[in-house]
Amino acid sequence: MVDTIKRMRAVFGLGLAGFLSAGCHVLPPMPTAIQDMGPRYHPSNVYLRTNALPAQLRRVAVLPLVSVSSSGYLVTGVETLAPLIPAELEKCKRFEVIQVSSDELKQWTGKASWRADEPLSAEFFARVSDATGCDAVLFSQLTRYAPYQPVAVGWKFSLVAVPPAGPLTAAILKEKVLWCADEVLDAGEPGVSNAAKDYYGQHMRNEAPSADASTILSSPVEFGQYSLAALLETMPTRGIKVR
């Protein structure tokens, strides 16, 4: 009996030694659900007047993307990311998108670009509305653009309903702001990185099935597309009438 136990112990010891000497290579890959556990970024610096857009809001004039300065990276970022905005807005299916060019805006208002934090007059809204038939205006601003790893993109959006004819006071204009978002998404942050890779798996993998999800973290265009989708998703949905 004692000899049998000794032989069993010897066999077990040899098996365990062989397992340990093989190292981690013999272990199966960690399940994806466990590998991907971690924080997920969710936009937080967002303002919504209500959870639903006014029922009468059907058409939105999307003004040209502007930057906070004329630095090289930001200028390049505007050129790179501006074409993504109307495409991502169309995917949201909130309203009809009316893209306004810089030349058109200059012709109508005397300036080729406008920011939401500039003094805005009733005449400005009237001219854009008359030319496009829009019910609201979307101001878009690029606040940060880092095209090299870690990629980072900053956006500032304001959706403003066209005010009624007549004098435009600060109080009236404030009431017409339906949605604002002001965020910087940095691929170097774990929550943003995880959320971006999730987006890649859900929306981009079919376009490049052999590519790894982490490629989105080094592509300014793909990361820019994700960052836009993340912020535009926070816009109010279609719905009730706002007085």
Backbone torsions as a table, in degrees:
resi	resn	phi	psi	omega
1	MET	NA	-44.3	-179.8
2	VAL	-63.7	-40.5	179.0
3	ASP	-64.1	-37.6	179.5
4	THR	-63.3	-42.7	179.5
5	ILE	-64.2	-40.5	179.5
6	LYS	-62.8	-41.2	-179.7
7	ARG	-65.0	-39.1	178.8
8	MET	-63.8	-41.5	179.1
9	ARG	-64.1	-40.2	-179.8
10	ALA	-63.9	-43.5	179.4
11	VAL	-63.0	-44.9	179.2
12	PHE	-61.8	-41.7	-179.8
13	GLY	-63.2	-40.5	179.0
14	LEU	-66.6	-39.5	179.3
15	GLY	-64.8	-43.2	-180.0
16	LEU	-66.4	-40.1	179.3
17	ALA	-63.8	-40.7	178.6
18	GLY	-64.9	-39.6	179.3
19	PHE	-63.7	-45.0	-177.4
20	LEU	-70.1	-37.4	-179.1
21	SER	-66.8	-23.7	179.7
22	ALA	-73.2	-18.8	177.5
23	GLY	73.1	-166.1	-175.6
24	CYS	-71.5	-12.6	-175.2
25	HIS	-63.5	-22.8	-177.7
26	VAL	-85.2	-10.2	-178.2
27	LEU	-80.1	144.3	177.8
28	PRO	-69.0	154.5	178.4
29	PRO	-56.9	146.3	177.6
30	MET	-64.8	134.8	179.2
31	PRO	-52.9	142.6	-178.1
32	THR	-55.5	-39.6	-178.3
33	ALA	-59.9	-32.6	180.0
34	ILE	-82.5	-41.0	179.0
35	GLN	-57.5	-37.8	-172.3
36	ASP	-90.3	2.9	179.9
37	MET	-64.8	138.3	-179.9
38	GLY	159.1	178.0	-178.7
39	PRO	-68.3	155.5	176.2
40	ARG	-128.4	132.9	179.5
41	TYR	-71.8	137.5	172.9
42	HIS	-135.1	127.6	-180.0
43	PRO	-55.9	136.8	-178.3
44	SER	-124.3	-26.9	-178.4
45	ASN	-88.6	68.1	-173.4
46	VAL	-130.9	139.2	174.8
47	TYR	-119.0	132.0	173.1
48	LEU	-126.5	128.6	176.0
49	ARG	-67.4	-44.8	173.0
50	THR	-142.3	172.0	179.7
51	ASN	-80.4	-7.2	-178.5
52	ALA	-133.8	145.3	177.0
53	LEU	-71.8	154.1	174.5
54	PRO	-57.7	140.5	-178.2
55	ALA	-60.6	-29.8	-176.7
56	GLN	-83.2	-6.3	-179.5
57	LEU	-82.8	110.4	-176.8
58	ARG	-120.2	-33.4	-175.4
59	ARG	-124.7	135.4	-179.6
60	VAL	-125.6	127.4	175.2
61	ALA	-83.4	116.6	-179.0
62	VAL	-94.9	109.7	-177.4
63	LEU	-75.0	159.5	179.9
64	PRO	-59.2	144.2	176.6
65	LEU	-66.7	133.9	177.5
66	VAL	-121.2	166.8	178.6
67	SER	-120.7	162.3	-177.7
68	VAL	-75.1	-18.9	177.5
69	SER	-153.3	176.7	-179.2
70	SER	-101.4	24.2	178.4
71	SER	-63.1	155.4	-174.1
72	GLY	-56.5	-47.0	-177.8
73	TYR	-63.8	-42.1	-177.9
74	LEU	-67.5	-39.9	177.3
75	VAL	-61.9	-45.0	177.1
76	THR	-62.1	-39.6	179.8
77	GLY	-63.0	-40.7	177.5
78	VAL	-61.6	-46.1	179.8
79	GLU	-62.8	-36.1	-176.3
80	THR	-78.2	-42.1	-169.8
81	LEU	-97.7	-20.8	-178.1
82	ALA	-53.7	-42.9	-178.9
83	PRO	-63.9	-17.4	-178.2
84	LEU	-77.1	-25.4	-172.5
85	ILE	-62.3	-54.0	-179.7
86	PRO	-61.9	-35.4	179.8
87	ALA	-64.1	-43.9	179.5
88	GLU	-70.9	-33.6	176.2
89	LEU	-64.1	-40.1	178.4
90	GLU	-60.9	-38.2	-179.5
91	LYS	-65.2	-30.0	-178.7
92	CYS	-69.6	-27.1	178.1
93	LYS	57.0	40.6	177.9
94	ARG	-90.3	-34.0	-174.2
95	PHE	-164.8	171.1	174.9
96	GLU	-77.5	130.2	-176.2
97	VAL	-94.3	122.5	176.2
98	ILE	-111.6	102.1	-178.4
99	GLN	-76.3	126.8	-179.5
100	VAL	-106.6	129.2	178.7
101	SER	-85.8	163.3	178.5
102	SER	-62.8	-39.8	179.5
103	ASP	-63.9	-42.3	179.1
104	GLU	-63.9	-44.6	-178.4
105	LEU	-63.2	-39.4	178.2
106	LYS	-66.0	-38.8	179.2
107	GLN	-64.1	-39.6	-176.4
108	TRP	-80.1	-37.5	-169.7
109	THR	-119.8	-8.7	-178.0
110	GLY	89.7	-5.4	178.2
111	LYS	-133.3	144.8	-178.0
112	ALA	-84.4	-12.6	179.9
113	SER	-150.8	150.5	179.9
114	TRP	-140.5	145.3	173.4
115	ARG	-111.7	155.2	-179.4
116	ALA	-70.0	-22.0	-178.2
117	ASP	-91.4	7.7	174.1
118	GLU	-87.0	159.5	173.9
119	PRO	-62.4	122.8	-177.8
120	LEU	-115.2	134.5	-177.1
121	SER	-107.3	163.9	175.9
122	ALA	-62.8	-33.1	179.5
123	GLU	-64.6	-38.1	178.0
124	PHE	-59.0	-50.7	-178.9
125	PHE	-65.0	-38.8	-178.8
126	ALA	-63.3	-41.3	-178.0
127	ARG	-69.0	-41.3	178.6
128	VAL	-67.8	-40.4	179.8
129	SER	-66.6	-42.6	179.8
130	ASP	-63.6	-37.2	-176.6
131	ALA	-77.7	-29.1	-173.7
132	THR	-114.5	-17.8	-174.0
133	GLY	72.6	23.3	-175.4
134	CYS	-80.1	158.3	175.8
135	ASP	-104.3	-14.6	179.9
136	ALA	-155.6	164.0	-179.9
137	VAL	-124.1	135.1	177.0
138	LEU	-107.7	118.7	174.8
139	PHE	-94.3	133.6	-178.1
140	SER	-128.3	133.0	-177.5
141	GLN	-137.5	134.8	175.1
142	LEU	-95.6	118.4	-175.2
143	THR	-102.0	-18.6	177.9
144	ARG	-155.6	144.2	176.4
145	TYR	-151.4	111.9	176.8
146	ALA	-121.3	101.5	-173.4
147	PRO	-80.2	-6.6	-179.6
148	TYR	-108.9	154.4	-175.4
149	GLN	-61.9	136.7	-6.9
150	PRO	-76.1	127.5	179.7
151	VAL	-63.0	141.4	177.9
152	ALA	-143.9	141.3	179.3
153	VAL	-137.3	132.9	176.3
154	GLY	-117.7	134.2	-178.0
155	TRP	-125.9	149.0	171.2
156	LYS	-137.6	117.7	-177.6
157	PHE	-121.5	147.5	172.8
158	SER	-142.7	124.6	176.5
159	LEU	-106.8	116.6	-173.3
160	VAL	-123.5	123.9	177.0
161	ALA	-70.0	144.9	179.1
162	VAL	-65.0	122.8	-178.9
163	PRO	-73.9	162.4	178.6
164	PRO	-68.9	160.9	178.3
165	ALA	-62.0	148.0	-179.7
166	GLY	120.2	-179.7	-179.5
167	PRO	-56.7	138.1	-178.9
168	LEU	-108.9	107.3	178.2
169	THR	-91.9	165.5	178.4
170	ALA	-61.9	-35.8	-179.6
171	ALA	-66.7	-42.8	179.0
172	ILE	-64.9	-43.6	-180.0
173	LEU	-62.3	-40.3	178.9
174	LYS	-60.7	-39.8	179.7
175	GLU	-66.6	-22.8	-176.6
176	LYS	-88.3	-6.7	176.8
177	VAL	-76.2	115.3	-176.0
178	LEU	-94.7	-31.0	-176.6
179	TRP	-160.4	139.4	174.5
180	CYS	-138.9	146.8	174.9
181	ALA	-144.7	135.9	-178.9
182	ASP	-143.8	98.0	-173.7
183	GLU	-142.3	151.6	170.2
184	VAL	-116.4	125.2	179.7
185	LEU	-108.0	119.5	-175.5
186	ASP	-115.0	119.4	-178.0
187	ALA	-64.7	-15.0	177.7
188	GLY	-76.8	-11.8	178.4
189	GLU	-88.6	131.4	-174.9
190	PRO	-55.2	-42.4	-178.6
191	GLY	-63.8	-41.6	178.1
192	VAL	-68.4	-43.1	179.1
193	SER	-58.7	-46.3	-179.8
194	ASN	-64.2	-43.6	-179.2
195	ALA	-65.9	-37.9	178.9
196	ALA	-64.7	-41.2	178.7
197	LYS	-67.8	-34.8	173.5
198	ASP	-60.1	-45.7	-179.7
199	TYR	-61.1	-41.8	178.6
200	TYR	-59.0	-46.0	-179.0
201	GLY	-64.5	-31.4	-176.4
202	GLN	-87.7	-29.2	-170.7
203	HIS	-124.6	-16.7	-173.3
204	MET	-121.2	-16.8	-173.1
205	ARG	-61.2	-33.8	179.6
206	ASN	-65.0	-27.0	179.5
207	GLU	-76.9	-30.6	178.7
208	ALA	-141.6	72.6	-172.0
209	PRO	-61.5	-25.2	-178.0
210	SER	-88.5	-9.1	-177.6
211	ALA	-80.7	151.2	177.9
212	ASP	-82.3	146.5	-177.1
213	ALA	-60.8	-25.6	-177.7
214	SER	-70.2	-10.8	178.7
215	THR	-63.0	-26.2	-179.8
216	ILE	-64.0	-23.9	-177.2
217	LEU	-77.3	-12.2	179.5
218	SER	-115.5	3.9	179.9
219	SER	-108.9	110.9	-180.0
220	PRO	-58.5	-36.6	-178.6
221	VAL	-71.1	-49.2	-179.2
222	GLU	-65.6	-41.8	178.5
223	PHE	-67.0	-37.2	176.4
224	GLY	-62.0	-39.6	177.8
225	GLN	-63.5	-43.9	176.9
226	TYR	-61.1	-45.5	-176.8
227	SER	-62.4	-38.8	176.9
228	LEU	-63.4	-48.3	-178.7
229	ALA	-59.2	-40.1	-178.4
230	ALA	-63.0	-40.2	-178.2
231	LEU	-80.2	-42.7	-177.8
232	LEU	-65.8	-24.2	178.2
233	GLU	-65.5	-19.9	-178.8
234	THR	-84.0	-3.7	178.5
235	MET	-63.5	152.5	175.0
236	PRO	-58.3	150.1	178.3
237	THR	-83.3	176.7	173.9
238	ARG	-69.9	144.7	178.3
239	GLY	173.0	-120.2	-165.2
240	ILE	-77.3	164.3	176.0
241	LYS	-84.6	131.9	178.0
242	VAL	-105.9	126.1	-179.6
243	ARG	-82.2	NA	NA
